[in-house]
Amino acid sequence: MLVHQILKSKGSEGVFTVKPGTLVSEAAQLLAEKRIGTVIVSANGETPDGILSERDIVRELGQRGAGCLAHSIDEYMTANVVTCAPNDDAVTVLEKMTEGRFRHMPVLEDGKLVGLISLGDTVKARLSELAMEKDALQGMIMGH
């Protein structure tokens, strides 16, 4: 299964972005309101400058305490964002996420954000694909 197929099955929530310099508390509020695990940091809303996850925030809360909520997300975001393209294969994306130990990956087309996929989205798509393959093989064996 390809990334663009996964995005199509997700619907059109879009990608939530925040500007560099946003306070951690504001990003946390957006994560909570939208019930999402990650925001893309982008000055122009089209290209990623970084990515900030709820895990990043929790890690800083544990290390620095609640004072980190008043800091800029720029201090805690991952600046070297690993991305994928719409025509990338789900298995390749799963491998990158597993190797990098992260759960969200921006999807870029011609350098611009077109979506965001999660580890859960990718696993769900892969399981669906495997179930279809199983059914097809069973049908062939049974003569259907």
Secondary structure, DSSP 4 states (H G I P E B T S, - for coil): -BHHHHHHHH-S----EE-TT-BHHHHHHHHHHHT-SEEEE-SSSSS-SEEEEHHHHHHHHHHH-GGGGGSBGGGTSBSS---B-TTSBHHHHHHHHHHHT-SEEEEEETTEEEEEEEHHHHHHHHHHHHHHHHHHHHHHHHT-
